[in-house]
Amino acid sequence: MVFDTVAAMIAKQLKIDVKDITPEKRLVEDLKADSANVMVMIMDLEDTFNITVDDTAINTLRTVGDVVKYIEANT
C-alpha cells in the first residue's frame, strides 16, 4: 500500500513515530519538515516509486495524503 510506504519513509526521514503520520497531517506545519527534509523525501519517493516529481507539483504536496495521491496518479 502506497500510504504505508510513504509513512515509513517520512517517519525515517523526520525521526518520528510512524503511528503519528496520517493522511491529513501537513508535512511542514504538523510534522515539522523543513525544505531540506522535503527535498530528500521527494528524491527518496522518486527512487522508491520510479517516478519523477514535477517541480511545479512539489508546492502542491502539502499533506501526506497529497503525496500519496500524487504517487498513485503517476505510477
N, CA, C and O atoms as a Tripos MOL2 file, in Angstrom:
@<TRIPOS>MOLECULE
protein
  300   299    75     0     0
PROTEIN
NO_CHARGES

@<TRIPOS>ATOM
      1 N           0.8380   -1.1860    0.0000 N.3       1 MET1
      2 CA          0.0000    0.0000    0.0000 C.3       1 MET1
      3 C           0.8830    1.2490    0.0000 C.2       1 MET1
      4 O           1.8520    1.3370    0.7530 O.2       1 MET1
      5 N           0.5370    2.2010   -0.8440 N.am      2 VAL2
      6 CA          1.3600    3.3990   -1.0180 C.3       2 VAL2
      7 C           1.4680    4.1840    0.2890 C.2       2 VAL2
      8 O           2.5530    4.6400    0.6510 O.2       2 VAL2
      9 N           0.3510    4.3440    0.9960 N.am      3 PHE3
     10 CA          0.3930    5.1310    2.2270 C.3       3 PHE3
     11 C           1.4050    4.5670    3.2220 C.2       3 PHE3
     12 O           2.1810    5.3210    3.8090 O.2       3 PHE3
     13 N           1.4040    3.2640    3.4120 N.am      4 ASP4
     14 CA          2.3120    2.6490    4.3840 C.3       4 ASP4
     15 C           3.7730    2.8990    4.0300 C.2       4 ASP4
     16 O           4.5960    3.1760    4.9030 O.2       4 ASP4
     17 N           4.0840    2.7970    2.7440 N.am      5 THR5
     18 CA          5.4590    3.0430    2.2930 C.3       5 THR5
     19 C           5.8410    4.4980    2.5070 C.2       5 THR5
     20 O           6.9250    4.7920    3.0100 O.2       5 THR5
     21 N           4.9480    5.4150    2.1230 N.am      6 VAL6
     22 CA          5.2050    6.8500    2.2850 C.3       6 VAL6
     23 C           5.3520    7.1960    3.7620 C.2       6 VAL6
     24 O           6.2720    7.9220    4.1390 O.2       6 VAL6
     25 N           4.4590    6.6870    4.5940 N.am      7 ALA7
     26 CA          4.5180    6.9750    6.0320 C.3       7 ALA7
     27 C           5.8250    6.4850    6.6300 C.2       7 ALA7
     28 O           6.4330    7.1850    7.4400 O.2       7 ALA7
     29 N           6.2630    5.3040    6.2500 N.am      8 ALA8
     30 CA          7.5230    4.7630    6.7660 C.3       8 ALA8
     31 C           8.7040    5.6330    6.3340 C.2       8 ALA8
     32 O           9.6190    5.8820    7.1190 O.2       8 ALA8
     33 N           8.6780    6.0870    5.0930 N.am      9 MET9
     34 CA          9.7620    6.9430    4.5960 C.3       9 MET9
     35 C           9.7930    8.2790    5.3330 C.2       9 MET9
     36 O          10.8630    8.7680    5.6960 O.2       9 MET9
     37 N           8.6190    8.8650    5.5530 N.am     10 ILE10
     38 CA          8.5430   10.1450    6.2630 C.3      10 ILE10
     39 C           9.0080    9.9740    7.7100 C.2      10 ILE10
     40 O           9.7610   10.7990    8.2280 O.2      10 ILE10
     41 N           8.5610    8.9100    8.3500 N.am     11 ALA11
     42 CA          8.9490    8.6590    9.7410 C.3      11 ALA11
     43 C          10.4610    8.5260    9.8630 C.2      11 ALA11
     44 O          11.0660    9.0760   10.7830 O.2      11 ALA11
     45 N          11.0630    7.8000    8.9380 N.am     12 LYS12
     46 CA         12.5140    7.6230    8.9690 C.3      12 LYS12
     47 C          13.2230    8.9540    8.7350 C.2      12 LYS12
     48 O          14.1630    9.2980    9.4510 O.2      12 LYS12
     49 N          12.7690    9.6990    7.7320 N.am     13 GLN13
     50 CA         13.3970   10.9760    7.3880 C.3      13 GLN13
     51 C          13.2960   11.9860    8.5350 C.2      13 GLN13
     52 O          14.2620   12.6870    8.8370 O.2      13 GLN13
     53 N          12.1300   12.0550    9.1660 N.am     14 LEU14
     54 CA         11.9020   13.0620   10.1980 C.3      14 LEU14
     55 C          12.1640   12.5400   11.6140 C.2      14 LEU14
     56 O          12.0470   13.2790   12.5910 O.2      14 LEU14
     57 N          12.5210   11.2510   11.7090 N.am     15 LYS15
     58 CA         12.7970   10.6250   13.0030 C.3      15 LYS15
     59 C          11.6080   10.7710   13.9580 C.2      15 LYS15
     60 O          11.7460   11.2190   15.0960 O.2      15 LYS15
     61 N          10.4330   10.3740   13.4480 N.am     16 ILE16
     62 CA          9.2140   10.3990   14.2510 C.3      16 ILE16
     63 C           8.5540    9.0240   14.1880 C.2      16 ILE16
     64 O           8.9270    8.1870   13.3670 O.2      16 ILE16
     65 N           7.5810    8.7990   15.0510 N.am     17 ASP17
     66 CA          6.8690    7.5280   15.0970 C.3      17 ASP17
     67 C           5.9080    7.4470   13.9200 C.2      17 ASP17
     68 O           5.1370    8.3760   13.6790 O.2      17 ASP17
     69 N           5.9520    6.3530   13.1940 N.am     18 VAL18
     70 CA          5.0910    6.1740   12.0260 C.3      18 VAL18
     71 C           3.6150    6.2480   12.4240 C.2      18 VAL18
     72 O           2.7720    6.6000   11.5990 O.2      18 VAL18
     73 N           3.2990    5.9240   13.6680 N.am     19 LYS19
     74 CA          1.9130    5.9850   14.1360 C.3      19 LYS19
     75 C           1.3770    7.4090   14.2070 C.2      19 LYS19
     76 O           0.1650    7.6170   14.2530 O.2      19 LYS19
     77 N           2.2840    8.3970   14.2170 N.am     20 ASP20
     78 CA          1.8780    9.8020   14.2620 C.3      20 ASP20
     79 C           1.5380   10.3510   12.8820 C.2      20 ASP20
     80 O           1.1140   11.5000   12.7600 O.2      20 ASP20
     81 N           1.7190    9.5460   11.8470 N.am     21 ILE21
     82 CA          1.5120   10.0110   10.4750 C.3      21 ILE21
     83 C           0.1590    9.5370    9.9760 C.2      21 ILE21
     84 O          -0.1370    8.3420    9.9590 O.2      21 ILE21
     85 N          -0.6590   10.5100    9.5680 N.am     22 THR22
     86 CA         -1.9680   10.2320    8.9730 C.3      22 THR22
     87 C          -2.0590   10.9870    7.6580 C.2      22 THR22
     88 O          -1.2760   11.9090    7.4300 O.2      22 THR22
     89 N          -2.9960   10.6210    6.7840 N.am     23 PRO23
     90 CA         -3.1160   11.3300    5.5090 C.3      23 PRO23
     91 C          -3.3720   12.8330    5.6630 C.2      23 PRO23
     92 O          -3.0110   13.6160    4.7840 O.2      23 PRO23
     93 N          -3.9830   13.2300    6.7570 N.am     24 GLU24
     94 CA         -4.3290   14.6430    6.9520 C.3      24 GLU24
     95 C          -3.1720   15.4930    7.4530 C.2      24 GLU24
     96 O          -3.2340   16.7220    7.3970 O.2      24 GLU24
     97 N          -2.1250   14.8550    7.9400 N.am     25 LYS25
     98 CA         -1.0000   15.6070    8.5180 C.3      25 LYS25
     99 C          -0.2930   16.4280    7.4480 C.2      25 LYS25
    100 O           0.0110   15.9400    6.3600 O.2      25 LYS25
    101 N          -0.0400   17.6910    7.7920 N.am     26 ARG26
    102 CA          0.7100   18.5730    6.8950 C.3      26 ARG26
    103 C           2.1970   18.3670    7.1400 C.2      26 ARG26
    104 O           2.6520   18.3030    8.2820 O.2      26 ARG26
    105 N           2.9400   18.2650    6.0530 N.am     27 LEU27
    106 CA          4.3680   17.9480    6.1560 C.3      27 LEU27
    107 C           5.1370   18.9830    6.9680 C.2      27 LEU27
    108 O           5.9240   18.6260    7.8450 O.2      27 LEU27
    109 N           4.9180   20.2440    6.6850 N.am     28 VAL28
    110 CA          5.6940   21.2980    7.3350 C.3      28 VAL28
    111 C           5.0830   21.6920    8.6760 C.2      28 VAL28
    112 O           5.7680   21.6850    9.6990 O.2      28 VAL28
    113 N           3.8080   22.0310    8.6730 N.am     29 GLU29
    114 CA          3.1770   22.5620    9.8790 C.3      29 GLU29
    115 C           3.0040   21.5090   10.9740 C.2      29 GLU29
    116 O           3.2700   21.7890   12.1430 O.2      29 GLU29
    117 N           2.5660   20.3100   10.6140 N.am     30 ASP30
    118 CA          2.2800   19.2870   11.6210 C.3      30 ASP30
    119 C           3.4710   18.3800   11.9100 C.2      30 ASP30
    120 O           3.7350   18.0420   13.0640 O.2      30 ASP30
    121 N           4.1870   17.9880   10.8630 N.am     31 LEU31
    122 CA          5.2850   17.0370   11.0290 C.3      31 LEU31
    123 C           6.6470   17.7090   11.1420 C.2      31 LEU31
    124 O           7.6640   17.0410   11.3300 O.2      31 LEU31
    125 N           6.6600   19.0390   11.0250 N.am     32 LYS32
    126 CA          7.8830   19.8420   11.2240 C.3      32 LYS32
    127 C           8.9900   19.5610   10.2190 C.2      32 LYS32
    128 O          10.1730   19.6590   10.5460 O.2      32 LYS32
    129 N           8.6030   19.2090    8.9880 N.am     33 ALA33
    130 CA          9.6050   19.0250    7.9320 C.3      33 ALA33
    131 C          10.0820   20.3980    7.4600 C.2      33 ALA33
    132 O           9.2860   21.3310    7.3500 O.2      33 ALA33
    133 N          11.3670   20.5190    7.1850 N.am     34 ASP34
    134 CA         11.8630   21.7560    6.5880 C.3      34 ASP34
    135 C          12.1090   21.5060    5.0990 C.2      34 ASP34
    136 O          11.8920   20.3980    4.6100 O.2      34 ASP34
    137 N          12.5510   22.5150    4.3960 N.am     35 SER35
    138 CA         12.7020   22.3860    2.9420 C.3      35 SER35
    139 C          13.7060   21.2990    2.5710 C.2      35 SER35
    140 O          13.5200   20.6060    1.5710 O.2      35 SER35
    141 N          14.7600   21.1410    3.3570 N.am     36 ALA36
    142 CA         15.7400   20.0830    3.0760 C.3      36 ALA36
    143 C          15.1100   18.7080    3.2620 C.2      36 ALA36
    144 O          15.3410   17.8060    2.4560 O.2      36 ALA36
    145 N          14.3090   18.5410    4.3260 N.am     37 ASN37
    146 CA         13.6050   17.2720    4.5430 C.3      37 ASN37
    147 C          12.7090   16.9450    3.3640 C.2      37 ASN37
    148 O          12.6740   15.8080    2.8940 O.2      37 ASN37
    149 N          11.9850   17.9490    2.8910 N.am     38 VAL38
    150 CA         11.0470   17.7370    1.7840 C.3      38 VAL38
    151 C          11.7950   17.3280    0.5210 C.2      38 VAL38
    152 O          11.3490   16.4320   -0.1960 O.2      38 VAL38
    153 N          12.9190   17.9660    0.2420 N.am     39 MET39
    154 CA         13.6690   17.6410   -0.9670 C.3      39 MET39
    155 C          14.2390   16.2200   -0.8980 C.2      39 MET39
    156 O          14.1990   15.4910   -1.8900 O.2      39 MET39
    157 N          14.7630   15.8260    0.2490 N.am     40 VAL40
    158 CA         15.2760   14.4600    0.4050 C.3      40 VAL40
    159 C          14.1320   13.4630    0.2610 C.2      40 VAL40
    160 O          14.2810   12.4220   -0.3790 O.2      40 VAL40
    161 N          12.9880   13.7900    0.8630 N.am     41 MET41
    162 CA         11.8280   12.9080    0.7650 C.3      41 MET41
    163 C          11.3940   12.7400   -0.6880 C.2      41 MET41
    164 O          11.0870   11.6300   -1.1220 O.2      41 MET41
    165 N          11.3680   13.8340   -1.4360 N.am     42 ILE42
    166 CA         10.9760   13.7730   -2.8530 C.3      42 ILE42
    167 C          11.9390   12.8780   -3.6180 C.2      42 ILE42
    168 O          11.5030   12.0490   -4.4180 O.2      42 ILE42
    169 N          13.2380   13.0290   -3.3890 N.am     43 MET43
    170 CA         14.2160   12.1940   -4.0850 C.3      43 MET43
    171 C          14.0400   10.7220   -3.7140 C.2      43 MET43
    172 O          14.1340    9.8470   -4.5750 O.2      43 MET43
    173 N          13.7830   10.4480   -2.4310 N.am     44 ASP44
    174 CA         13.5560    9.0690   -1.9980 C.3      44 ASP44
    175 C          12.2960    8.4890   -2.6390 C.2      44 ASP44
    176 O          12.2840    7.3350   -3.0660 O.2      44 ASP44
    177 N          11.2400    9.2930   -2.7020 N.am     45 LEU45
    178 CA          9.9920    8.8390   -3.3260 C.3      45 LEU45
    179 C          10.1990    8.5390   -4.8060 C.2      45 LEU45
    180 O           9.6810    7.5540   -5.3300 O.2      45 LEU45
    181 N          10.9630    9.4020   -5.4700 N.am     46 GLU46
    182 CA         11.2450    9.1750   -6.8940 C.3      46 GLU46
    183 C          11.9720    7.8550   -7.0970 C.2      46 GLU46
    184 O          11.6490    7.0990   -8.0130 O.2      46 GLU46
    185 N          12.9500    7.5760   -6.2460 N.am     47 ASP47
    186 CA         13.7040    6.3240   -6.3580 C.3      47 ASP47
    187 C          12.8280    5.1170   -6.0220 C.2      47 ASP47
    188 O          12.8340    4.1200   -6.7430 O.2      47 ASP47
    189 N          12.0890    5.2090   -4.9430 N.am     48 THR48
    190 CA         11.2790    4.0830   -4.4730 C.3      48 THR48
    191 C          10.1660    3.7260   -5.4510 C.2      48 THR48
    192 O           9.9260    2.5510   -5.7280 O.2      48 THR48
    193 N           9.4820    4.7520   -5.9750 N.am     49 PHE49
    194 CA          8.3260    4.5080   -6.8380 C.3      49 PHE49
    195 C           8.6430    4.6400   -8.3270 C.2      49 PHE49
    196 O           7.7550    4.5220   -9.1720 O.2      49 PHE49
    197 N           9.9200    4.8870   -8.6400 N.am     50 ASN50
    198 CA         10.3570    5.0140  -10.0310 C.3      50 ASN50
    199 C           9.5220    6.0430  -10.7970 C.2      50 ASN50
    200 O           9.0030    5.7690  -11.8780 O.2      50 ASN50
    201 N           9.4090    7.2400  -10.1990 N.am     51 ILE51
    202 CA          8.6730    8.3430  -10.8220 C.3      51 ILE51
    203 C           9.5570    9.5820  -10.7970 C.2      51 ILE51
    204 O          10.6000    9.6080  -10.1430 O.2      51 ILE51
    205 N           9.1260   10.5970  -11.5130 N.am     52 THR52
    206 CA          9.7510   11.9050  -11.4420 C.3      52 THR52
    207 C           8.6930   12.8780  -10.9590 C.2      52 THR52
    208 O           7.6440   13.0260  -11.5870 O.2      52 THR52
    209 N           8.9660   13.5400   -9.8460 N.am     53 VAL53
    210 CA          8.0250   14.5180   -9.3090 C.3      53 VAL53
    211 C           8.2900   15.8370  -10.0160 C.2      53 VAL53
    212 O           9.3840   16.3950   -9.9310 O.2      53 VAL53
    213 N           7.2900   16.3190  -10.7040 N.am     54 ASP54
    214 CA          7.3810   17.5690  -11.4450 C.3      54 ASP54
    215 C           7.6520   18.7250  -10.4820 C.2      54 ASP54
    216 O           7.0220   18.8150   -9.4280 O.2      54 ASP54
    217 N           8.5820   19.6030  -10.8370 N.am     55 ASP55
    218 CA          8.9250   20.7340   -9.9690 C.3      55 ASP55
    219 C           7.7020   21.5560   -9.5860 C.2      55 ASP55
    220 O           7.6000   22.0270   -8.4530 O.2      55 ASP55
    221 N           6.7810   21.7310  -10.5160 N.am     56 THR56
    222 CA          5.5880   22.5230  -10.2240 C.3      56 THR56
    223 C           4.6550   21.8080   -9.2520 C.2      56 THR56
    224 O           3.8440   22.4520   -8.5860 O.2      56 THR56
    225 N           4.7600   20.4990   -9.1660 N.am     57 ALA57
    226 CA          3.8940   19.7290   -8.2640 C.3      57 ALA57
    227 C           4.3970   19.7570   -6.8280 C.2      57 ALA57
    228 O           3.6180   19.5460   -5.8990 O.2      57 ALA57
    229 N           5.6690   20.0120   -6.6360 N.am     58 ILE58
    230 CA          6.2360   19.9620   -5.2880 C.3      58 ILE58
    231 C           5.4930   20.8920   -4.3310 C.2      58 ILE58
    232 O           5.2370   20.5240   -3.1840 O.2      58 ILE58
    233 N           5.1490   22.0810   -4.7880 N.am     59 ASN59
    234 CA          4.4570   23.0420   -3.9290 C.3      59 ASN59
    235 C           3.0210   22.6410   -3.6150 C.2      59 ASN59
    236 O           2.4130   23.2060   -2.7060 O.2      59 ASN59
    237 N           2.4700   21.6830   -4.3440 N.am     60 THR60
    238 CA          1.1010   21.2430   -4.0880 C.3      60 THR60
    239 C           1.0480   20.0720   -3.1160 C.2      60 THR60
    240 O          -0.0320   19.6730   -2.6810 O.2      60 THR60
    241 N           2.2040   19.5230   -2.7740 N.am     61 LEU61
    242 CA          2.2670   18.3710   -1.8860 C.3      61 LEU61
    243 C           2.3850   18.8570   -0.4440 C.2      61 LEU61
    244 O           3.4770   18.8930    0.1230 O.2      61 LEU61
    245 N           1.2580   19.2260    0.1350 N.am     62 ARG62
    246 CA          1.2620   19.8150    1.4770 C.3      62 ARG62
    247 C           0.9990   18.8000    2.5760 C.2      62 ARG62
    248 O           1.5280   18.9250    3.6800 O.2      62 ARG62
    249 N           0.1770   17.7890    2.2780 N.am     63 THR63
    250 CA         -0.1560   16.7870    3.2890 C.3      63 THR63
    251 C           0.3820   15.4210    2.8580 C.2      63 THR63
    252 O           0.7650   15.2200    1.7060 O.2      63 THR63
    253 N           0.3990   14.5030    3.8000 N.am     64 VAL64
    254 CA          0.8090   13.1380    3.4850 C.3      64 VAL64
    255 C          -0.1420   12.5700    2.4300 C.2      64 VAL64
    256 O           0.2870   11.8700    1.5130 O.2      64 VAL64
    257 N          -1.4230   12.8720    2.5660 N.am     65 GLY65
    258 CA         -2.4130   12.4170    1.5890 C.3      65 GLY65
    259 C          -2.1500   12.9610    0.1970 C.2      65 GLY65
    260 O          -2.3460   12.2520   -0.7890 O.2      65 GLY65
    261 N          -1.7080   14.2170    0.1010 N.am     66 ASP66
    262 CA         -1.3590   14.7990   -1.1990 C.3      66 ASP66
    263 C          -0.2340   14.0030   -1.8580 C.2      66 ASP66
    264 O          -0.2660   13.7440   -3.0620 O.2      66 ASP66
    265 N           0.7490   13.6220   -1.0670 N.am     67 VAL67
    266 CA          1.8840   12.8490   -1.5790 C.3      67 VAL67
    267 C           1.3990   11.4930   -2.0950 C.2      67 VAL67
    268 O           1.7750   11.0640   -3.1860 O.2      67 VAL67
    269 N           0.5680   10.8320   -1.3080 N.am     68 VAL68
    270 CA          0.0500    9.5150   -1.6870 C.3      68 VAL68
    271 C          -0.7630    9.6250   -2.9830 C.2      68 VAL68
    272 O          -0.5890    8.8140   -3.8930 O.2      68 VAL68
    273 N          -1.6390   10.6130   -3.0700 N.am     69 LYS69
    274 CA         -2.4660   10.7870   -4.2790 C.3      69 LYS69
    275 C          -1.5950   11.0650   -5.4960 C.2      69 LYS69
    276 O          -1.8650   10.5520   -6.5810 O.2      69 LYS69
    277 N          -0.5560   11.8700   -5.3280 N.am     70 TYR70
    278 CA          0.3390   12.1770   -6.4430 C.3      70 TYR70
    279 C           1.0340   10.9080   -6.9400 C.2      70 TYR70
    280 O           1.1200   10.6690   -8.1450 O.2      70 TYR70
    281 N           1.5220   10.1080   -6.0130 N.am     71 ILE71
    282 CA          2.2010    8.8670   -6.3960 C.3      71 ILE71
    283 C           1.2320    7.9230   -7.0940 C.2      71 ILE71
    284 O           1.5600    7.3490   -8.1330 O.2      71 ILE71
    285 N           0.0420    7.7600   -6.5300 N.am     72 GLU72
    286 CA         -0.9480    6.8640   -7.1340 C.3      72 GLU72
    287 C          -1.3450    7.3180   -8.5370 C.2      72 GLU72
    288 O          -1.6080    6.4860   -9.4050 O.2      72 GLU72
    289 N          -1.3880    8.6210   -8.7630 N.am     73 ALA73
    290 CA         -1.7670    9.1490  -10.0700 C.3      73 ALA73
    291 C          -0.6330    9.0680  -11.0930 C.2      73 ALA73
    292 O          -0.8720    9.1650  -12.2970 O.2      73 ALA73
    293 N           0.5960    8.8920  -10.6130 N.am     74 ASN74
    294 CA          1.7500    8.9450  -11.5040 C.3      74 ASN74
    295 C           2.5630    7.6600  -11.5670 C.2      74 ASN74
    296 O           3.6960    7.6630  -12.0490 O.2      74 ASN74
    297 N           1.9900    6.5590  -11.0800 N.am     75 THR75
    298 CA          2.6940    5.2840  -11.1900 C.3      75 THR75
    299 C           1.8490    4.3070  -11.9930 C.2      75 THR75
    300 O           2.2600    3.1660  -12.2050 O.2      75 THR75
@<TRIPOS>BOND
     1     1     2 1
     2     2     3 1
     3     3     4 2
     4     3     5 am
     5     5     6 1
     6     6     7 1
     7     7     8 2
     8     7     9 am
     9     9    10 1
    10    10    11 1
    11    11    12 2
    12    11    13 am
    13    13    14 1
    14    14    15 1
    15    15    16 2
    16    15    17 am
    17    17    18 1
    18    18    19 1
    19    19    20 2
    20    19    21 am
    21    21    22 1
    22    22    23 1
    23    23    24 2
    24    23    25 am
    25    25    26 1
    26    26    27 1
    27    27    28 2
    28    27    29 am
    29    29    30 1
    30    30    31 1
    31    31    32 2
    32    31    33 am
    33    33    34 1
    34    34    35 1
    35    35    36 2
    36    35    37 am
    37    37    38 1
    38    38    39 1
    39    39    40 2
    40    39    41 am
    41    41    42 1
    42    42    43 1
    43    43    44 2
    44    43    45 am
    45    45    46 1
    46    46    47 1
    47    47    48 2
    48    47    49 am
    49    49    50 1
    50    50    51 1
    51    51    52 2
    52    51    53 am
    53    53    54 1
    54    54    55 1
    55    55    56 2
    56    55    57 am
    57    57    58 1
    58    58    59 1
    59    59    60 2
    60    59    61 am
    61    61    62 1
    62    62    63 1
    63    63    64 2
    64    63    65 am
    65    65    66 1
    66    66    67 1
    67    67    68 2
    68    67    69 am
    69    69    70 1
    70    70    71 1
    71    71    72 2
    72    71    73 am
    73    73    74 1
    74    74    75 1
    75    75    76 2
    76    75    77 am
    77    77    78 1
    78    78    79 1
    79    79    80 2
    80    79    81 am
    81    81    82 1
    82    82    83 1
    83    83    84 2
    84    83    85 am
    85    85    86 1
    86    86    87 1
    87    87    88 2
    88    87    89 am
    89    89    90 1
    90    90    91 1
    91    91    92 2
    92    91    93 am
    93    93    94 1
    94    94    95 1
    95    95    96 2
    96    95    97 am
    97    97    98 1
    98    98    99 1
    99    99   100 2
   100    99   101 am
   101   101   102 1
   102   102   103 1
   103   103   104 2
   104   103   105 am
   105   105   106 1
   106   106   107 1
   107   107   108 2
   108   107   109 am
   109   109   110 1
   110   110   111 1
   111   111   112 2
   112   111   113 am
   113   113   114 1
   114   114   115 1
   115   115   116 2
   116   115   117 am
   117   117   118 1
   118   118   119 1
   119   119   120 2
   120   119   121 am
   121   121   122 1
   122   122   123 1
   123   123   124 2
   124   123   125 am
   125   125   126 1
   126   126   127 1
   127   127   128 2
   128   127   129 am
   129   129   130 1
   130   130   131 1
   131   131   132 2
   132   131   133 am
   133   133   134 1
   134   134   135 1
   135   135   136 2
   136   135   137 am
   137   137   138 1
   138   138   139 1
   139   139   140 2
   140   139   141 am
   141   141   142 1
   142   142   143 1
   143   143   144 2
   144   143   145 am
   145   145   146 1
   146   146   147 1
   147   147   148 2
   148   147   149 am
   149   149   150 1
   150   150   151 1
   151   151   152 2
   152   151   153 am
   153   153   154 1
   154   154   155 1
   155   155   156 2
   156   155   157 am
   157   157   158 1
   158   158   159 1
   159   159   160 2
   160   159   161 am
   161   161   162 1
   162   162   163 1
   163   163   164 2
   164   163   165 am
   165   165   166 1
   166   166   167 1
   167   167   168 2
   168   167   169 am
   169   169   170 1
   170   170   171 1
   171   171   172 2
   172   171   173 am
   173   173   174 1
   174   174   175 1
   175   175   176 2
   176   175   177 am
   177   177   178 1
   178   178   179 1
   179   179   180 2
   180   179   181 am
   181   181   182 1
   182   182   183 1
   183   183   184 2
   184   183   185 am
   185   185   186 1
   186   186   187 1
   187   187   188 2
   188   187   189 am
   189   189   190 1
   190   190   191 1
   191   191   192 2
   192   191   193 am
   193   193   194 1
   194   194   195 1
   195   195   196 2
   196   195   197 am
   197   197   198 1
   198   198   199 1
   199   199   200 2
   200   199   201 am
   201   201   202 1
   202   202   203 1
   203   203   204 2
   204   203   205 am
   205   205   206 1
   206   206   207 1
   207   207   208 2
   208   207   209 am
   209   209   210 1
   210   210   211 1
   211   211   212 2
   212   211   213 am
   213   213   214 1
   214   214   215 1
   215   215   216 2
   216   215   217 am
   217   217   218 1
   218   218   219 1
   219   219   220 2
   220   219   221 am
   221   221   222 1
   222   222   223 1
   223   223   224 2
   224   223   225 am
   225   225   226 1
   226   226   227 1
   227   227   228 2
   228   227   229 am
   229   229   230 1
   230   230   231 1
   231   231   232 2
   232   231   233 am
   233   233   234 1
   234   234   235 1
   235   235   236 2
   236   235   237 am
   237   237   238 1
   238   238   239 1
   239   239   240 2
   240   239   241 am
   241   241   242 1
   242   242   243 1
   243   243   244 2
   244   243   245 am
   245   245   246 1
   246   246   247 1
   247   247   248 2
   248   247   249 am
   249   249   250 1
   250   250   251 1
   251   251   252 2
   252   251   253 am
   253   253   254 1
   254   254   255 1
   255   255   256 2
   256   255   257 am
   257   257   258 1
   258   258   259 1
   259   259   260 2
   260   259   261 am
   261   261   262 1
   262   262   263 1
   263   263   264 2
   264   263   265 am
   265   265   266 1
   266   266   267 1
   267   267   268 2
   268   267   269 am
   269   269   270 1
   270   270   271 1
   271   271   272 2
   272   271   273 am
   273   273   274 1
   274   274   275 1
   275   275   276 2
   276   275   277 am
   277   277   278 1
   278   278   279 1
   279   279   280 2
   280   279   281 am
   281   281   282 1
   282   282   283 1
   283   283   284 2
   284   283   285 am
   285   285   286 1
   286   286   287 1
   287   287   288 2
   288   287   289 am
   289   289   290 1
   290   290   291 1
   291   291   292 2
   292   291   293 am
   293   293   294 1
   294   294   295 1
   295   295   296 2
   296   295   297 am
   297   297   298 1
   298   298   299 1
   299   299   300 2
@<TRIPOS>SUBSTRUCTURE
     1 MET1         2 RESIDUE 1 A MET
     2 VAL2         6 RESIDUE 1 A VAL
     3 PHE3        10 RESIDUE 1 A PHE
     4 ASP4        14 RESIDUE 1 A ASP
     5 THR5        18 RESIDUE 1 A THR
     6 VAL6        22 RESIDUE 1 A VAL
     7 ALA7        26 RESIDUE 1 A ALA
     8 ALA8        30 RESIDUE 1 A ALA
     9 MET9        34 RESIDUE 1 A MET
    10 ILE10       38 RESIDUE 1 A ILE
    11 ALA11       42 RESIDUE 1 A ALA
    12 LYS12       46 RESIDUE 1 A LYS
    13 GLN13       50 RESIDUE 1 A GLN
    14 LEU14       54 RESIDUE 1 A LEU
    15 LYS15       58 RESIDUE 1 A LYS
    16 ILE16       62 RESIDUE 1 A ILE
    17 ASP17       66 RESIDUE 1 A ASP
    18 VAL18       70 RESIDUE 1 A VAL
    19 LYS19       74 RESIDUE 1 A LYS
    20 ASP20       78 RESIDUE 1 A ASP
    21 ILE21       82 RESIDUE 1 A ILE
    22 THR22       86 RESIDUE 1 A THR
    23 PRO23       90 RESIDUE 1 A PRO
    24 GLU24       94 RESIDUE 1 A GLU
    25 LYS25       98 RESIDUE 1 A LYS
    26 ARG26      102 RESIDUE 1 A ARG
    27 LEU27      106 RESIDUE 1 A LEU
    28 VAL28      110 RESIDUE 1 A VAL
    29 GLU29      114 RESIDUE 1 A GLU
    30 ASP30      118 RESIDUE 1 A ASP
    31 LEU31      122 RESIDUE 1 A LEU
    32 LYS32      126 RESIDUE 1 A LYS
    33 ALA33      130 RESIDUE 1 A ALA
    34 ASP34      134 RESIDUE 1 A ASP
    35 SER35      138 RESIDUE 1 A SER
    36 ALA36      142 RESIDUE 1 A ALA
    37 ASN37      146 RESIDUE 1 A ASN
    38 VAL38      150 RESIDUE 1 A VAL
    39 MET39      154 RESIDUE 1 A MET
    40 VAL40      158 RESIDUE 1 A VAL
    41 MET41      162 RESIDUE 1 A MET
    42 ILE42      166 RESIDUE 1 A ILE
    43 MET43      170 RESIDUE 1 A MET
    44 ASP44      174 RESIDUE 1 A ASP
    45 LEU45      178 RESIDUE 1 A LEU
    46 GLU46      182 RESIDUE 1 A GLU
    47 ASP47      186 RESIDUE 1 A ASP
    48 THR48      190 RESIDUE 1 A THR
    49 PHE49      194 RESIDUE 1 A PHE
    50 ASN50      198 RESIDUE 1 A ASN
    51 ILE51      202 RESIDUE 1 A ILE
    52 THR52      206 RESIDUE 1 A THR
    53 VAL53      210 RESIDUE 1 A VAL
    54 ASP54      214 RESIDUE 1 A ASP
    55 ASP55      218 RESIDUE 1 A ASP
    56 THR56      222 RESIDUE 1 A THR
    57 ALA57      226 RESIDUE 1 A ALA
    58 ILE58      230 RESIDUE 1 A ILE
    59 ASN59      234 RESIDUE 1 A ASN
    60 THR60      238 RESIDUE 1 A THR
    61 LEU61      242 RESIDUE 1 A LEU
    62 ARG62      246 RESIDUE 1 A ARG
    63 THR63      250 RESIDUE 1 A THR
    64 VAL64      254 RESIDUE 1 A VAL
    65 GLY65      258 RESIDUE 1 A GLY
    66 ASP66      262 RESIDUE 1 A ASP
    67 VAL67      266 RESIDUE 1 A VAL
    68 VAL68      270 RESIDUE 1 A VAL
    69 LYS69      274 RESIDUE 1 A LYS
    70 TYR70      278 RESIDUE 1 A TYR
    71 ILE71      282 RESIDUE 1 A ILE
    72 GLU72      286 RESIDUE 1 A GLU
    73 ALA73      290 RESIDUE 1 A ALA
    74 ASN74      294 RESIDUE 1 A ASN
    75 THR75      298 RESIDUE 1 A THR
